[in-house]
Amino acid sequence: GAEILADAFKDYAVSTVPIQDRLHLKSFCSMAGPDLIAIGSSEAAQKALKIMQQMSDHKYDKLTLPDDLAANCVYMNLPGKGDVLLHCTPEEFPESAKVFEKLKDHMLIPVSNQEKVKVDGALTCCSVLINKKKNI
């Protein structure tokens, strides 16, 4: 899989990050801003973060959440709205929702994941991100 991804995106560095105890990397981390990684606090999540930091030349800020599953969020930069973040609800992960509320520069939109989690789904499973360019 990683070789196919690297072949498809030749202009970008592609690295593999071994993970433990989870289905995939987005089970405990995702981008919460242009330079901000939302990351769970489990040992597996923190180990993966350390590996990512060692492999990357870019220095990312991190937003550590008490709940790994809450780290699965969807970041968008919308014209006229700025930084928008879809994230877990306080009913699902109250402590993690409090951490998201510290992001004062983001428009925060809590979205329930209660039904999707029943089939191992998450917020990013329901999204297709499109980079719209003016010339298209």
Protein Blocks (a to p, Z undefined) as FASTA:
>chain_A
ZZmmmmmmmmbccdddddehiablmlmgccfbfklccddfbfklmmmmmmmmmmpmbdcd
ddddfblklmpccddddehklpadddddfklmmmlmmmmmmmmmbccddddfklmmmnop
afklmcccddddfkZZ
